[in-house]
């Protein structure tokens, strides 16, 4: 694989950024700079991962001439503005999922990236993991016959503290955008945009969604069901079912996992076990660097139109369950 040897800047040194930076360092990519609204937080992050450049503001980070690409890892409501700020500074951008708070924001970011000739990519790291690459190959080979359904959950028992980010509406908290984005994006990768969306939800006292169940119907009469929840830990497995067989992805399906392919007689056709260095977040970085090296602006694995389509689906779900974020 050819990559561009880019120098990465980390915008927002939180928990997900720590996992990302660790995977980049373990796999030989260059983490050049980190920026935070708190200089002490940026300095501590830099010391932990051996990062040379430290900035006490996001503005200084994106202005860093030694940085080629910015990884945006702040809470959801800030993604779009910070991605645009990085693009205007001439940087390529990897934006944590969900890509934005809503579809209009996603459209604005992707449109501006195209205008400026820069790469912007949603950091849906699951898409780029080796087991998902192999699953896409199996589906394309027609092993399962006609694809009929997807079933997937992302359920965790997370803190009920009203002050916790997962329960804070002003930070875009809730099960849907934090957890549901995974199975909803997976269903999109198999079937595309749903023709019909049905959703129901339960809520925390803060107004953030605690659990969301969805049913998607597609133009070819396929169906997908997803469950996301922040108040209960479920199996965290996924299946793709076709007319001639199925793929069962083991827990935790959205991380570097294993899967088994069965035919309709329940015979095992293929078993796959992931073997990756670190958590596996480096593969999305490899893809962004490949795009830059190839002179391409968007990935076939997760093109801009699909990122925007997924945001439209999330917006539709929120409309149905009555979930509105402050400032919208």
N, C-alpha and C positions, 0 to 999 in steps of 0.2 A: 504494500500500500504506500502510495506517495503522499506525503503531507508537506505542509508549507513551513514547518519549523517556526510556528508563530510564538510570540511572547504574550502570555495571558495576563490579564488583570482581573482581579476578583473584586466585584462591587457588592459589598455586604458580607462580612465575615461571620455568618451564622452557622447553624448546624449543617445544613445541606452544602454550604460552601466548604466546610471542613472535609466532608466526604469527597467532594469533587477535587479539591486541592490535593488531598492525600492520593487519590487515584492518578492524578496527573503526574505527581512527583514519582510515584512508584513505577510509572510506565514511561518515564524519560521525557515528558513534555515540560516546557519551560513556563513556570509560574513566576512572572517578573515583578508583579506589583499587586498590592491590596489597598483598598480604600474603604473607610468607614466614616460615619459622622463623629465617631469618637476615636481620637488618635491612639489612645491606649489600647483599644480593642484591635485596631489595625496592627499595632506594634506587636501585641501578643500573638496574633495570627501569623504574622510574618516570621516571628522567632520560631514558632512551632514547625513551620513548613519550609524554612530557609529561603524566604522571599526577600529579594534585595531592596525593593522600593516600597515605601510606606507613606500613605497619604491620609490626612485627617479630614478629607472631604471627598465626595464623589466627583465633584467638578475637577479637583486636582488629579484624581485618578484618570479620568477620561482624557485629560490634557497631557498625560505622561507620554512623551515622545518615544519611550522605550517599550510601549505597549501596542500590540497589533489588534488584539481582540479582547473584548470585555465580556465577562460572565456575570449576568445580572441575577443576584441571589437574594434580593430583598423581598418583603411581603408583596402579595399580588397587586394591591392598588398602585404600587410604585413602578411596576414593570415597564409599562408603556412609556412613561415620561423619561425614565432612566435609559431605556433602550434608544429612544430618540436622541437623548443627550449624547450618548456614545456614538451613534451614527453621525450626528452633526460634527463630532470631533474626528470623523474619518476612521472610526474603528468598526471592525466586524463585531457581531454580537451574538452570543448564545444566551437566550432568555429562559429562565426557569419556568416550568409549567406551574399553573396555567400561564400561557403566553401573555395574557393580559387579563383585565377584569371583565371585559366584554368584547363583543365582536367589532364594534366601531374602533376601539383602541387597537385591536389586532390588525385591522385593515389599514389603519394609519401607519403603524410601524412597518408592516411589510411593503406598503406602497413607497414609503420614504427610502427604505433600503434599496429597492429597485431603482428609484430615481438617482440615488447616489452611487450605484454600482457596488454595493457592499453586501456581504453575506449576513443574513440574520436567520437564526435557526432556533426552533423551540427545543428546550432541553428535556424532551421526553425520552430519557435515557433508555427506557425499556425497549423502544423501537430498534435500538442499535446493538442490543446484546446478542451474542452469538446464537443463543437458542431461538431467539425471535427471527434471526436471519434464516436459520434452518427451517423454521415453521413456514415462513413465507415461500421458501423453495418447495416444500411439500405441497402447499396449497396450489402453487403455480403448476406443479407437475400433475395435478388432478388426482392425487392418491385418495382423497376423500370423496371423489365423485362431485356431485352438485352440492355446494355448500348451503346448509340449511339454517344453522343457528350458532350463536356465541353465547356462552354463559360465563360470567366473571364477577368476582367480588373483591373489594378492598375494604377490609374492616379491621379497625384497631380500637383498643380500649385506651383512650387518651384522657388527659386530665379534665375534670369537670370545672376546675377553677375558672370563674368568669373572666379573670384577667389574662388567662392563657391565650396565646395567639389563635389557637384553633377555635376558640369561642368568641373572638372579638370581631364583630361585624365591620368595624372601622378598618380592620386589617384584612378584610376579605375572608375571614375565618369561616369554618364550616366543613362538613364532610364532603360536599360536592366538589369544590375547587381544589381542596387539598388531597382528597383520596379518590373521589369519583372520576377525576380526570383520567386516571389510569385505565380502568375498564372501559370507559367511554371512548378513549383514544384507541384502545385495542379493538373494540367493535368497529370503529371507523376504518382501521387498517385492513380489516377483513371485508367489510361490506360497503364502505363509503358513507355518504350522508343519508340518514334515515328519512323516509318519506313521511313517517308518522312517529311522534314522540309522545309517550304517556309517562307521567312522573308523579310520585307521592313522597311525602317527607314527614319526619318528626323533628322537633326543634328543642334546643336548649333554652333556658330562661333568658339568655342574652339575645335571643332572636336568631342566633346562628343555627344552621341545620345540623342535627345530630345524626340523621340517617336519611338516605335518599334511595328509593328503588325506581328503576326505569324499565320501560319496555319500548324497544325500537322496532318498527316495521319498515322493510325496505321495498323498493319497487319490484324486486324479483321475488317477493313473498318470503324473504328470509326474515328471521326474528332474532333479536338479541335482548338479553336481560342482564341488568347490572344491579349490584347493591353496594353502596358505600356507607360506612358508618364510623363515627368517632367514639361511640359509646359502648361498643361490644367487639370482641375479637373473634372473627369467624375463620373459616378454613383458608381463605386467600388462595383459591385455586381458580383455574379457568379451563374451559373446554371449547373446542371448535368441532361442530358436528356436521357431517355430510351424509349424502345418500349411501356412500360405500364404506364409511368408517368415521373415526373421530380421533382427535388429539386431546389428551388430558395433560394439562400443565400442572406440575406439582407446586406446593407451597414453598416459597412465596413466589407466585407465578411471574410477577412484574420485576423481580430481581433475577440475578443469574441463577437459573433454575434448571430442572430436568423435566422431560416430558416423555410420554409414551404414545405411540400411534397404534390404534387397533383397527381391525376390519370389523365387519358386521357380525362375524362369528366370534368376536372377542379375542381373536388371535393377535399376538403382538407382531406388528410389522417393523417397528423401529423403536429403539429406546435411545434417549439422548441425555447426556449429563454435561452440564457446563463446567468449564475449567478456566477461570479468569483470575487475573492478578488484581487484588483489591475488590472493591464492591462492584465494579463494572461501569463506572461513570465515565471512564476514559474513552469509550467507544463513540460517544456523541462528539467528544472533542476531536477524535480522529476524523470523523465525518466532516466537521466544519473545516479542519485543516485541509482535508482532501479537496473540498469544494474550492477553497482559495487557490490551492496549487493548480487545480484544473481550470480555473477561470470561470467557474459556475457560481450562480447566485443563490440557488436553492436546491435542496436535496430531493431526489426521487423517493426517498424513504418517508419523508415528511415535508411535502411541498407547502408553500405559503397558502395555497387555496385550501388545503386540508386543515391546516392550523386555524384558519379563519372559520371554516365550516364547523369544526369542533366547538369553537367559541360560540357560534350561532346555536348549536345544539344545547350548550350549557345555558345560554340566555333563554332558550325556549323552556328548558327545565325550570329555571328560576322563575320565569313568568308563571308557570303552572303551579308551583309550590308557594308563590308569593314572597320570594326572597329578593330583597332590594338592599344594595349596599349604600352607606352614607355618601352623598355627593353625586349619586347617579341621577 
